Amino acid sequence: MEAVKFDNVYFSYDREERQGEQGDVFDLGGSYALRGINLTVQEGEFVAVLGHNGSGKSTLARLVNGLLTPDSGSVSVFGETATDDKKLFEIRKQVGIVFQNPDNQTVASIVEDDIAFGPENVGIPREEIGERIAFALNAVGMNEFRHATPSRLSGGQKQRIAIAGVLALRPRVMILDEATAMLDPRGRKEVMDVVLKLNKEERITVILITHFPEEALLADRAVVLHRGEIVLEGAPETVFEKGEELKKYSLVMPRPVRICRALTEGGVSVADSMDAEAIAKQIKERTAVLDVKNTETTHPCTSSLGVMPTYTGEDIGRVFCQNLSYVYNAKTAFATTALSGVDLEIYPGDFFGIIGHTGSGKSTFVQHLNALLKVPSAEKKYKPKKPKKGKPLPPKIVLKVNGYDLTDKTTDFLALRSKVGMVFQYPEYQLFAETVFDDVAFGYRNFNAKPSEAEVAEAVKAALETVGLNYEEIKNRSPFELSGGQRRRVAIAGVIVTKPEILVLDEPAAGLDPLGKEEIMSLLHKIHADWCKTVIIVSHDMDEIAENCNRAAIFAEGSVLSVDTPSALFKAADALSAKGLDVPFTAKITRALAKLGLKIENDFTETDFINQVLAYAKMAGAGTRLTGGADNA
């Protein structure tokens, strides 16, 4: 049976403006978010929808349950038209949507009340609501948190509660719109395990919007959108094989497939695979030759990415922290320790990564760096504490950032914030003005005494062009009508307009398509090279850390576990896994190779891993064995 059907659907966000006067600043030339979409999803099917930011994925999701209405064409759910007002209430009971940020879906202070909200609003009898709460919590494995406070749960737990809230409506179709984008690897796995279970055991139809190839590969079918049109469709494995075609649609092949193809092009024939152990086995087989006697061969790493700088006495760009602790809702029943004795030094010139599971204290720490959160001694009403009888004072907090003492309440925090820029996890939370120009100009005007309009315009233009946006085309547009990638760039422009000497970004590439991620990281490296002394990024993406950072710190339970080069940190795969973290895919292959007796040192970046494998193969003199034909594929 057809669960969802799109029949020649067109949709535009600017249809009202297009009917207005020519030259309106919101006139996008009659552009459509969706153009002639024809798509059928069968009951019980699991469909993954991929595409660049702004391709129309979220628009498609919102049309299914009538949050949006098509300009033309029709959308039907189990045969009922989603544009029929008389049927809409019934359709929304059958179609549940889980959005990217679970905090936006939380409406109550107790988990069971939050889950009951939906059933209560659709008139479910009280005694049945209790049964539905139990069913939903059991389905997502959150029974023990029935009476917990949602705000105190981890990101993965919150997202499972959001799914439970949808499940309590007993939907026949579940749509997940980038529902795992902001979660750590453990949280993503928790959510996807629940989704798979619901699809296979409850026969719930799933439409998954994602940028993660490993998630899309779990689906029965993959659909690729580009500029509002379906351009590729089929089994996920088949779709991901179309490397050059994916590039044309602003997508990239999954990293494992890129590695396999690069090795093959270099002479080591490796069939496409998403499994690290399978790839390692193929590499071992292709490089095994009679004249290689030592099965414990080590080929040294020659990369210079993980350079360990030393402190030279310079304060610009430096972060020095000792004994930093922080408690949310202190002296209340909801007190939660976020940081506990953090010791960390970030050197001038670092491109520094901060990694850790959801709730490990990463975001709390970086919010201290420009005094968005202040240590107690920096508060205006603070008075030094006197030691209690028989008890020593807690260790003194030391926090110096870019030469400013953040433990001193007389510090010029306004000047500090002009030099330490912060870009948050959700860029839309930083955008507030009517136009892009006013949004970006706000910081410049705030940190400079009475600048002329010419100076403001020059600074805004420079900031927007730095992040790759056309000043004339975008300055008068509303930031809220931009795509996710564009909003991210505007948010960064609004921070770098003051030319900060330290730039802090909390999950700067989360929620972006693969190409968008690469563009944002390239942008950050350009800023770092041109004028920003130190860049600090918080990320759940271990490949992102390996590819971009010279040093990184692992946070867990509010403390710093380790600080080192990414390559050194990622060698401890078991320790990271125990903390809910992953390692780069190249580290997984390297580890699998070591178990097979082939030790190839590399810094776990994609390029260095490929180069080291090919260099080893050449050193081994594998000759024609490296270019196997069909029998080696």
C-alpha positions as CSV (number, residue, x, y, z in Angstrom):
1,M,0.0,0.0,0.0
2,E,1.2,3.5,-0.8
3,A,2.0,5.4,2.5
4,V,3.1,8.7,0.9
5,K,2.7,9.9,-2.6
6,F,3.9,13.1,-4.3
7,D,2.3,13.8,-7.6
8,N,4.0,16.6,-9.7
9,V,4.5,18.8,-6.6
10,Y,5.8,22.3,-6.9
11,F,6.4,24.6,-3.9
12,S,7.9,28.0,-3.4
13,Y,8.4,30.0,-0.2
14,D,8.3,33.3,-2.0
15,R,5.0,32.9,-4.0
16,E,3.4,35.9,-2.3
17,E,6.3,38.1,-2.9
18,R,6.5,36.9,-6.5
19,Q,3.0,38.4,-7.0
20,G,4.2,41.8,-5.7
21,E,6.2,44.5,-7.2
22,Q,9.3,43.8,-9.3
23,G,12.5,44.5,-7.5
24,D,11.2,43.4,-4.1
25,V,14.2,42.5,-2.0
26,F,12.6,39.1,-1.3
27,D,12.0,38.4,-5.0
28,L,14.1,35.3,-5.9
29,G,13.0,35.3,-9.5
30,G,10.2,32.9,-8.9
31,S,12.5,30.1,-7.6
32,Y,10.9,26.9,-6.4
33,A,12.1,24.9,-3.4
34,L,10.5,21.8,-5.0
35,R,10.0,21.4,-8.8
36,G,7.7,18.7,-10.2
37,I,8.4,16.1,-7.5
38,N,7.0,12.6,-8.2
39,L,7.7,10.2,-5.3
40,T,6.0,7.2,-3.8
41,V,6.9,5.6,-0.5
42,Q,5.4,2.2,0.3
43,E,4.0,1.3,3.7
44,G,6.8,-0.2,5.8
45,E,9.6,1.2,3.6
46,F,12.7,2.9,4.9
47,V,13.7,5.8,2.5
48,A,16.7,8.0,3.0
49,V,16.6,11.5,1.5
50,L,19.9,13.2,0.7
51,G,20.9,16.4,-0.9
52,H,22.9,19.6,-0.4
53,N,21.6,22.3,2.0
54,G,18.8,24.1,0.3
55,S,18.0,21.2,-2.0
56,G,14.4,20.9,-0.7
57,K,14.7,18.0,1.7
58,S,13.1,19.6,4.8
59,T,10.4,21.2,2.5
60,L,9.5,17.8,1.3
61,A,9.2,16.5,4.9
62,R,6.9,19.4,5.9
63,L,4.6,18.9,3.0
64,V,3.8,15.3,4.1
65,N,1.7,16.3,7.1
66,G,0.5,19.6,5.9
67,L,2.9,21.9,7.7
68,L,3.3,23.4,4.2
69,T,0.9,23.4,1.3
70,P,2.1,22.8,-2.3
71,D,1.7,25.5,-5.0
72,S,0.5,22.8,-7.4
73,G,0.3,19.1,-7.6
74,S,-0.8,16.9,-4.7
75,V,0.5,15.1,-1.6
76,S,-1.4,12.1,-0.2
77,V,-0.9,10.0,2.9
78,F,-2.5,6.5,2.7
79,G,-4.8,7.8,0.0
80,E,-5.9,11.0,1.8
81,T,-5.0,14.4,0.4
82,A,-2.7,16.3,2.7
83,T,-4.2,19.6,1.4
84,D,-7.7,18.7,2.5
85,D,-8.4,20.7,5.7
86,K,-11.0,18.1,6.7
87,K,-8.4,15.3,6.5
88,L,-5.5,17.2,7.9
89,F,-6.1,16.4,11.6
90,E,-6.3,12.7,10.8
91,I,-3.2,12.8,8.6
92,R,-1.1,14.6,11.3
93,K,-2.0,11.8,13.8
94,Q,-0.5,9.3,11.3
95,V,2.6,11.3,10.4
96,G,5.1,12.2,13.1
97,I,8.2,14.4,12.5
98,V,11.3,14.5,14.6
99,F,13.4,17.6,14.0
100,Q,17.1,18.3,14.3
101,N,17.1,20.0,17.7
102,P,15.2,18.0,20.4
103,D,15.0,21.1,22.6
104,N,12.6,22.6,20.1
105,Q,10.2,19.8,20.7
106,T,10.3,19.7,24.5
107,V,7.1,21.2,26.0
108,A,7.0,19.9,29.6
109,S,9.3,19.7,32.6
110,I,8.8,15.9,33.2
111,V,9.4,13.3,30.5
112,E,6.1,11.5,30.9
113,D,4.2,14.8,30.6
114,D,6.1,15.7,27.5
115,I,5.2,12.4,25.8
116,A,1.6,12.7,26.9
117,F,1.3,16.2,25.2
118,G,0.5,14.8,21.8
119,P,-2.1,12.2,22.7
120,E,-3.8,14.7,25.0
121,N,-4.1,17.2,22.1
122,V,-5.7,14.7,19.8
123,G,-8.3,13.6,22.3
124,I,-6.9,10.2,23.4
125,P,-8.8,8.8,26.5
126,R,-6.8,9.3,29.7
127,E,-6.4,5.6,30.5
128,E,-5.1,4.9,27.1
129,I,-2.5,7.8,27.3
130,G,-0.8,5.9,30.2
131,E,-0.5,2.8,28.0
132,R,0.9,4.9,25.1
133,I,3.5,6.5,27.3
134,A,4.6,3.0,28.5
135,F,4.7,1.7,24.9
136,A,6.7,4.7,23.6
137,L,9.3,4.7,26.4
138,N,9.8,1.0,26.1
139,A,10.2,1.3,22.3
140,V,13.1,3.8,22.7
141,G,14.6,2.2,25.8
142,M,13.9,5.1,28.2
143,N,11.6,3.6,30.8
144,E,13.8,4.5,33.7
145,F,13.7,8.2,32.7
146,R,9.9,8.4,32.9
147,H,9.9,10.9,35.8
148,A,13.2,12.7,34.8
149,T,13.6,16.3,33.7
150,P,14.3,16.5,29.9
151,S,16.7,19.4,30.4
152,R,19.0,17.2,32.4
153,L,19.2,14.4,29.8
154,S,22.0,14.0,27.2
155,G,21.5,14.9,23.6
156,G,20.9,11.3,22.6
157,Q,18.5,10.7,25.4
158,K,16.6,13.9,24.5
159,Q,16.3,12.8,20.9
160,R,14.9,9.4,22.0
161,I,12.3,11.2,24.2
162,A,11.4,13.3,21.1
163,I,10.9,10.1,19.1
164,A,8.9,8.7,22.0
165,G,6.6,11.8,21.9
166,V,5.9,11.1,18.3
167,L,5.5,7.3,18.9
168,A,2.8,8.0,21.5
169,L,0.6,9.2,18.7
170,R,1.0,5.7,17.1
171,P,2.0,7.2,13.7
172,R,2.2,5.0,10.6
173,V,4.8,7.2,9.1
174,M,7.9,8.7,10.9
175,I,10.0,11.5,9.4
176,L,13.4,12.3,10.9
177,D,14.7,15.6,9.7
178,E,18.5,15.5,10.4
179,A,17.5,14.1,13.8
180,T,21.1,12.9,14.6
181,A,23.1,15.9,13.2
182,M,24.0,17.3,16.6
183,L,24.6,14.0,18.5
184,D,27.8,12.3,19.4
185,P,28.5,8.8,17.8
186,R,26.9,7.0,20.7
187,G,23.8,9.2,20.5
188,R,23.5,8.7,16.8
189,K,23.7,4.9,17.2
190,E,21.1,5.0,19.9
191,V,18.7,6.9,17.7
192,M,19.3,4.8,14.6
193,D,18.9,1.6,16.6
194,V,15.5,2.7,17.7
195,V,14.5,3.8,14.2
196,L,15.5,0.4,12.7
197,K,13.7,-1.4,15.4
198,L,10.5,0.5,14.8
199,N,10.8,0.0,11.1
200,K,11.4,-3.7,11.2
201,E,9.2,-4.7,14.2
202,E,6.4,-2.1,14.2
203,R,6.4,-1.8,10.4
204,I,6.5,2.0,10.7
205,T,7.3,3.8,7.4
206,V,10.5,5.8,7.8
207,I,11.6,8.8,5.8
208,L,15.1,9.8,7.0
209,I,16.7,13.1,6.0
210,T,20.4,12.8,6.6
211,H,23.9,13.8,5.5
212,F,25.5,10.7,7.1
213,P,26.2,8.0,4.5
214,E,26.3,5.3,7.1
215,E,22.8,6.1,8.1
216,A,21.6,6.3,4.5
217,L,23.0,2.8,3.9
218,L,20.6,1.4,6.5
219,A,17.7,2.4,4.3
220,D,15.9,0.3,1.6
221,R,16.1,3.2,-0.9
222,A,18.0,6.5,-1.3
223,V,16.6,9.6,-3.0
224,V,18.9,12.5,-3.9
225,L,17.4,16.0,-4.3
226,H,19.2,18.8,-6.1
227,R,17.6,22.3,-6.5
228,G,14.2,20.9,-5.7
229,E,14.3,18.0,-8.1
230,I,14.9,14.2,-7.7
231,V,18.1,13.5,-9.6
232,L,19.1,10.1,-8.3
233,E,17.1,7.2,-6.8
234,G,17.8,3.6,-6.0
235,A,19.5,1.3,-3.5
236,P,21.9,3.3,-1.3
237,E,24.9,1.3,-2.4
238,T,24.1,2.0,-6.0
239,V,23.6,5.7,-5.4
240,F,26.9,6.1,-3.6
241,E,28.8,4.4,-6.4
242,K,28.0,7.4,-8.7
243,G,31.0,9.5,-7.6
244,E,31.3,12.1,-10.3
245,E,27.5,12.4,-10.5
246,L,27.3,13.1,-6.7
247,K,29.9,15.9,-7.1
248,K,27.7,17.5,-9.8
249,Y,24.9,17.6,-7.2
250,S,27.1,19.2,-4.5
251,L,27.5,15.9,-2.6
252,V,30.6,13.8,-2.1
253,M,31.1,10.0,-1.9
254,P,31.3,8.5,1.5
255,R,34.9,8.7,2.9
256,P,35.4,4.9,2.9
257,V,34.5,4.7,-0.8
258,R,36.8,7.7,-1.6
259,I,39.6,5.8,0.2
260,C,39.0,2.6,-1.8
261,R,39.0,4.4,-5.1
262,A,42.0,6.5,-4.4
263,L,44.0,3.3,-3.4
264,T,42.8,1.6,-6.6
265,E,43.8,4.6,-8.7
266,G,47.2,4.5,-7.0
267,G,47.7,0.9,-7.9
268,V,46.4,-1.0,-4.9
269,S,43.1,-2.5,-6.2
270,V,40.5,-2.3,-3.4
271,A,36.8,-2.9,-4.1
272,D,34.4,-0.3,-2.7
273,S,33.4,-1.1,0.9
274,M,32.1,0.7,4.0
275,D,33.7,-1.8,6.3
276,A,37.1,-1.0,7.8
277,E,38.1,-4.6,8.4
278,A,37.1,-5.7,4.8
279,I,39.2,-2.8,3.4
280,A,42.1,-3.8,5.6
281,K,41.9,-7.4,4.5
282,Q,42.0,-6.3,0.8
283,I,45.0,-4.0,1.4
284,K,46.8,-6.9,3.1
285,E,46.1,-9.3,0.3
286,R,47.1,-6.8,-2.4
287,T,50.4,-6.0,-0.8
288,A,51.4,-9.5,0.3
289,V,54.4,-10.6,-1.8
290,L,57.1,-13.3,-1.4
291,D,60.0,-10.9,-0.9
292,V,58.4,-9.2,2.2
293,K,59.7,-11.3,5.0
294,N,58.7,-9.3,8.1
295,T,55.0,-9.6,8.8
296,E,55.3,-6.9,11.5
297,T,56.3,-4.2,9.0
298,T,56.1,-0.6,10.2
299,H,56.1,2.3,7.7
300,P,56.7,5.6,9.4
301,C,54.4,8.6,9.2
302,T,55.8,11.6,7.3
303,S,52.9,14.0,7.9
304,S,53.5,17.3,9.7
305,L,49.9,18.0,10.7
306,G,50.2,17.1,14.4
307,V,52.8,19.7,15.3
308,M,53.1,20.3,19.1
309,P,53.8,24.0,19.7
310,T,55.3,25.3,22.9
311,Y,54.5,28.4,24.8
312,T,56.9,31.3,24.0
313,G,55.5,33.9,26.4
314,E,53.0,35.4,23.9
315,D,49.5,36.0,25.3
316,I,47.7,36.9,22.1
317,G,45.8,33.7,21.1
318,R,46.6,31.9,24.3
319,V,44.1,30.1,26.6
320,F,45.4,29.1,30.0
321,C,43.0,27.3,32.4
322,Q,43.4,25.7,35.8
323,N,40.9,24.2,38.3
324,L,37.9,25.5,36.3
325,S,34.6,24.1,37.7
326,Y,31.0,25.1,37.0
327,V,27.6,24.0,38.3
328,Y,24.3,24.7,36.6
329,N,21.4,25.6,39.0
330,A,23.8,25.6,41.9
331,K,22.2,25.3,45.4
332,T,19.0,23.9,44.0
333,A,17.5,20.4,43.7
334,F,18.5,20.5,40.0
335,A,22.2,21.3,40.5
336,T,24.3,19.7,37.7
337,T,28.1,19.7,37.7
338,A,29.2,20.6,34.1
339,L,32.9,21.2,34.7
340,S,35.1,19.7,37.4
341,G,38.6,20.9,37.8
342,V,39.4,21.5,34.1
343,D,43.1,22.1,33.3
344,L,43.9,23.1,29.7
345,E,46.4,25.2,27.8
346,I,45.8,26.2,24.2
347,Y,48.8,27.8,22.5
348,P,48.9,30.8,20.1
349,G,48.7,29.5,16.6
350,D,46.8,26.3,17.5
351,F,43.9,25.0,15.3
352,F,42.6,23.2,18.4
353,G,39.8,20.6,18.6
354,I,37.6,19.8,21.6
355,I,35.9,16.4,21.5
356,G,33.7,14.6,24.0
357,H,30.4,12.9,24.4
358,T,27.2,14.9,24.7
359,G,27.1,16.4,28.2
360,S,30.8,16.1,28.7
361,G,31.2,19.9,29.4
362,K,32.6,21.0,26.0
363,S,30.1,23.8,25.3
364,T,30.2,25.0,28.9
365,F,34.0,25.3,28.8
366,V,34.1,27.3,25.5
367,Q,31.3,29.7,26.8
368,H,33.8,30.6,29.6
369,L,36.4,31.7,27.0
370,N,34.6,35.0,26.3
371,A,32.8,35.3,29.6
372,L,29.4,34.3,28.4
373,L,29.6,32.2,31.6
374,K,31.7,33.8,34.3
375,V,33.6,32.2,37.1
376,P,32.3,33.3,40.5
377,S,35.2,35.7,41.3
378,A,34.4,37.7,38.1
379,E,30.8,38.5,39.2
380,K,30.3,42.1,40.4
381,K,28.9,41.1,43.8
382,Y,31.5,38.5,44.5
383,K,33.3,38.6,47.8
384,P,36.2,36.3,48.6
385,K,35.2,33.3,50.6
386,K,36.6,32.6,54.0
387,P,37.7,29.1,54.8
388,K,35.3,27.0,56.9
389,K,36.6,25.6,60.1
390,G,38.5,22.4,59.4
391,K,38.1,22.6,55.6
392,P,40.5,24.1,53.1
393,L,39.4,26.5,50.4
394,P,38.8,25.0,47.0
395,P,41.8,25.4,44.6
396,K,42.0,28.8,43.0
397,I,40.6,29.1,39.5
398,V,43.0,30.4,36.9
399,L,41.5,31.5,33.5
400,K,43.5,33.7,31.2
401,V,42.3,34.2,27.6
402,N,44.1,36.4,25.0
403,G,45.9,38.2,27.9
404,Y,42.7,38.9,29.9
405,D,42.2,37.6,33.4
406,L,38.7,36.2,33.4
407,T,38.7,35.7,37.2
408,D,39.0,39.4,37.9
409,K,35.7,41.3,38.0
410,T,37.5,44.5,36.9
411,T,38.5,43.0,33.6
412,D,37.2,44.8,30.5
413,F,34.9,42.0,29.3
414,L,33.6,44.1,26.3
415,A,37.1,44.4,25.0
416,L,37.6,40.7,25.6
417,R,34.6,39.8,23.5
418,S,35.8,41.9,20.6
419,K,38.9,39.8,20.6
420,V,37.4,36.3,21.3
421,G,34.6,35.5,18.9
422,M,32.0,32.8,19.5
423,V,29.9,31.0,16.9
424,F,27.3,28.7,18.5
425,Q,26.0,25.3,17.5
426,Y,22.7,26.6,16.0
427,P,23.5,29.6,13.9
428,E,19.9,30.6,13.6
429,Y,20.0,31.5,17.3
430,Q,22.6,34.2,16.5
431,L,20.6,35.8,13.7
432,F,18.1,38.4,14.7
433,A,18.0,41.4,12.4
434,E,15.8,42.1,9.5
435,T,18.6,42.1,6.9
436,V,21.9,40.3,6.6
437,F,23.7,43.7,6.6
438,D,22.2,44.8,10.0
439,D,22.9,41.4,11.5
440,V,26.6,41.4,10.6
441,A,27.0,45.1,11.4
442,F,25.6,44.7,14.9
443,G,28.9,43.4,16.4
444,Y,31.0,46.0,14.6
445,R,28.8,48.9,15.9
446,N,28.7,47.4,19.4
447,F,32.5,47.1,19.7
448,N,33.5,50.3,18.0
449,A,32.8,53.8,19.3
450,K,30.6,55.7,16.9
451,P,31.9,54.3,13.6
452,S,30.9,56.1,10.4
453,E,28.4,54.4,8.1
454,A,31.2,54.1,5.5
455,E,33.4,52.2,8.0
456,V,30.5,49.9,8.9
457,A,29.7,49.1,5.3
458,E,33.4,48.4,4.5
459,A,33.7,46.1,7.5
460,V,30.4,44.2,6.7
461,K,31.4,43.9,3.0
462,A,34.8,42.5,4.0
463,A,33.3,40.0,6.5
464,L,30.7,38.7,4.0
465,E,33.2,38.3,1.2
466,T,35.6,36.5,3.6
467,V,32.9,33.9,4.2
468,G,32.3,33.5,0.5
469,L,29.0,35.5,0.1
470,N,28.3,38.1,-2.5
471,Y,27.8,41.4,-0.6
472,E,25.6,43.1,-3.1
473,E,23.4,40.1,-3.6
474,I,22.8,39.2,0.0
475,K,23.1,42.4,2.1
476,N,19.4,43.3,1.9
477,R,18.0,39.8,2.3
478,S,16.5,38.5,5.4
479,P,18.9,36.0,7.1
480,F,15.9,33.8,7.9
481,E,15.2,33.0,4.2
482,L,18.7,31.7,3.6
483,S,19.8,28.1,3.4
484,G,21.5,26.4,6.3
485,G,24.9,26.8,4.9
486,Q,24.3,30.5,4.1
487,R,23.0,31.1,7.6
488,R,26.1,29.5,9.0
489,R,28.3,31.8,6.9
490,V,26.3,34.9,8.0
491,A,26.7,33.9,11.6
492,I,30.4,33.5,11.2
493,A,30.6,36.9,9.3
494,G,28.8,38.5,12.3
495,V,31.6,37.3,14.6
496,I,34.7,37.9,12.4
497,V,33.6,41.4,11.5
498,T,35.6,42.6,14.5
499,K,38.7,40.5,13.5
500,P,38.9,38.5,16.7
501,E,42.3,37.0,17.7
502,I,40.7,33.9,19.0
503,L,37.7,32.3,17.2
504,V,35.7,29.6,19.0
505,L,33.1,27.6,17.1
506,D,30.8,25.0,18.6
507,E,30.0,22.3,16.0
508,P,30.7,24.7,13.1
509,A,29.9,22.1,10.4
510,A,27.1,20.1,12.0
511,G,23.9,19.9,10.0
512,L,25.7,20.9,6.7
513,D,26.0,18.7,3.7
514,P,29.5,17.1,3.0
515,L,30.5,19.8,0.5
516,G,29.3,22.5,2.9
517,K,31.4,21.0,5.7
518,E,34.5,21.1,3.5
519,E,33.8,24.7,2.5
520,I,33.3,25.9,6.1
521,M,36.5,24.2,7.2
522,S,38.5,25.7,4.3
523,L,37.1,29.1,5.3
524,L,38.3,28.6,8.9
525,H,41.8,27.7,7.7
526,K,41.9,30.7,5.5
527,I,40.9,33.0,8.4
528,H,43.4,31.2,10.6
529,A,46.2,31.7,8.0
530,D,45.3,35.4,7.2
531,W,44.7,37.0,10.6
532,C,43.1,34.9,13.3
533,K,45.8,33.8,15.8
534,T,44.0,30.7,17.3
535,V,40.9,28.7,16.1
536,I,39.1,26.4,18.5
537,I,36.4,24.0,17.3
538,V,34.1,21.8,19.2
539,S,33.1,18.7,17.2
540,H,31.6,15.2,17.3
541,D,33.1,14.4,13.9
542,M,36.4,12.6,14.5
543,D,37.3,12.8,10.8
544,E,36.8,16.6,11.0
545,I,39.2,16.8,14.0
546,A,41.8,14.5,12.3
547,E,41.7,16.4,9.0
548,N,42.0,19.9,10.5
549,C,43.4,20.2,14.0
550,N,47.0,20.2,15.1
551,R,46.0,19.4,18.7
552,A,42.9,18.3,20.5
553,A,41.5,17.7,24.0
554,I,39.1,14.9,25.1
555,F,36.5,16.0,27.6
556,A,34.6,13.5,29.7
557,E,32.3,14.0,32.8
558,G,33.4,17.6,33.0
559,S,37.1,17.0,33.0
560,V,39.9,16.9,30.4
561,L,41.1,13.3,29.9
562,S,43.9,13.9,27.5
563,V,45.5,16.5,25.3
564,D,47.6,15.6,22.3
565,T,47.9,15.5,18.6
566,P,44.8,13.9,17.0
567,S,46.9,11.0,15.7
568,A,48.1,10.2,19.2
569,L,44.6,10.5,20.7
570,F,43.0,8.3,18.1
571,K,45.4,5.5,18.7
572,A,43.5,4.8,21.9
573,A,40.4,3.6,20.2
574,D,39.2,1.5,23.1
575,A,39.4,4.4,25.6
576,L,37.5,6.7,23.2
577,S,34.8,4.1,22.6
578,A,34.3,3.7,26.4
579,K,33.5,7.4,26.5
580,G,30.9,7.2,23.7
581,L,33.3,8.5,21.0
582,D,34.4,7.2,17.7
583,V,37.7,7.3,15.8
584,P,38.3,8.4,12.2
585,F,37.6,5.8,9.6
586,T,41.3,5.7,8.6
587,A,42.2,4.9,12.2
588,K,39.8,1.9,12.1
589,I,41.5,0.6,8.9
590,T,44.9,1.2,10.4
591,R,43.9,-0.7,13.5
592,A,42.5,-3.6,11.5
593,L,45.7,-3.7,9.4
594,A,47.8,-3.9,12.6
595,K,45.8,-6.9,13.7
596,L,46.7,-8.5,10.4
597,G,50.4,-7.8,11.1
598,L,50.8,-4.8,8.8
599,K,51.6,-1.6,10.8
600,I,51.5,1.5,8.7
601,E,51.9,4.7,10.7
602,N,49.9,7.7,9.5
603,D,48.2,10.8,11.0
604,F,44.7,9.4,10.2
605,T,44.0,12.1,7.6
606,E,42.6,10.7,4.4
607,T,45.4,11.9,2.3
608,D,48.2,10.8,4.6
609,F,46.7,7.3,5.1
610,I,46.4,6.8,1.3
611,N,49.9,8.1,0.7
612,Q,51.4,5.8,3.4
613,V,49.6,2.7,2.1
614,L,50.8,3.4,-1.5
615,A,54.3,4.2,-0.3
616,Y,54.4,0.9,1.6
617,A,53.1,-1.0,-1.4
618,K,55.8,0.5,-3.5
619,M,58.5,-0.2,-0.9
620,A,57.3,-3.8,-0.7
621,G,57.9,-4.2,-4.4
622,A,54.5,-5.7,-5.0
623,G,54.7,-5.1,-8.7
624,T,51.9,-6.5,-10.8
625,R,50.2,-7.8,-7.7
626,L,49.0,-4.3,-7.0
627,T,47.0,-4.0,-10.2
628,G,44.8,-7.0,-9.9
629,G,42.0,-7.4,-12.5
630,A,38.6,-8.9,-11.9
631,D,40.0,-11.7,-9.8
632,N,41.3,-9.1,-7.3
633,A,38.3,-6.8,-7.2
